[in-house]
Amino acid sequence: MNISVIGCGYLGAVHAACMADLGHDVVGVDVDPGRVAQLAAGEPPFHEPGFAEVLRRALDSGRLSFTTDVSRVAGAEIHFVAVGTPQQQGSYAADLTYVDDAVTSLLPHLAPIDGRPAVVVGKSTVPVGTAERLAERLGDAAVLVWNPEFLREGFAVQDTVAPDRLVYGLPVDETAAAAARDALDGVYASMLERGTPRLTADYASAELVKVAANSFLATKISFINAMAEMCEFTGADVTFLAEAIGHDDRIGKKFLRAGVGFGGGCLPKDIRAFMARAGELGAAQSLTFLREVDSINLRRRQHVVNLTVHALQGRVPGKPVAVLGAAFKPHSDDVRDSPALDVASRLAGLGADVRIVDPAAGPVLRRLRPDLGVVDTVEEAVAGAHAVLLLTEWPEFVGLDPAVVGTGVAARTVIDGRNVLDPASWRAAGWTYVGLGRP
């Protein structure tokens, strides 16, 4: 099928490349000439395992191209809108400027193909009610379907080509709904043939699926972090607690690891936008619990700072502190709302000599935060350090040999902000091990 993808950031670029790799003819459109040039040259503008290979393969096939000229979408049967919806400045609400601009840019180029209406597919995460409003703007020019994405950074290629479910938000009109469903089925034919569940619903339900899922995950993470706080007051071990309750299949073990909390470009801004939208709808009380979820998450960062200050006996200025990790999660270079970066910034603000190392986010951090000390190796980060903080659970950090790391530090104190290290082996190597919610 002939497809256009409007917005070639993280979501759009991965979607465009994967769709072309599946055999579709795809044109990706973005307003950033630099990003378009990078993608067209086969150079990923972000770190994502497996994406570079898919991008190059799709470009080499001739089925994928990138442009800043939106008129090149003419002739496409389906147009995916995959632009960002960041948090508004000074508000919890989502900024829909890019979504509205994308639809406005598409309108002059929408036309029936072989007697079938053009189909516009929304993939951006938006407040409930947005799809209905956009469908009215499109009018008779195209049929709108809302198809939320469920990508995990670090697994985006896998989640695009082999999702655990496909959700279609369809219009009320049965004829229009059938046209949109059939068109999207054509795009995802290989996935449907493998048995991927396809769930169809109205616009509002499809919009709510994404924010409800993210809110549930955020709540689960903040719950175990709240239990970690209780464990620190009682002397209990949150890792044992998580294991024990995780055996209950109604609860499950995933997302039950206490630590410095969640971050990134999705969970924090999505739960805040959800709260803002609930307030606009007069349903604020339904989501008041998310305020505490957000509060628990944010105070975990200050807790790690407090633990570090205590480890330094209150003498922070000038003390070298090694921070292992800058990205909000491993296998990504995304530092948006990163707990690791937040902790490092707060310690730097207290006068600590912070040295940060991250396998992927180093170049990004050097560009965005030239005021922070970014180094290339763990050895450089820990040299002379009075405290070592593990804040992003990259495998190369989790697998460090505590005896080897200990040869370069000034004081053997490690703060495990992700509860992923083995306390016994680190203590056996002479380290003072500090976990979160662990005795």
Beta strands, then each sheet from edge to edge (+ up, - down):
strand 1: 2-6
strand 2: 25-29
strand 3: 64-67
strand 4: 78-81
strand 5: 118-122
strand 6: 142-146
strand 7: 166-170
strand 8: 198-202
strand 9: 320-324
strand 10: 353-357
strand 11: 373-374
strand 12: 387-390
strand 13: 413-416
strand 14: 432-434
sheet 1: 3+ 2+ 1+ 4+ 5+ 6+
sheet 2: 7+ 8+
sheet 3: 11+ 10+ 9+ 12+ 13+ 14+
end
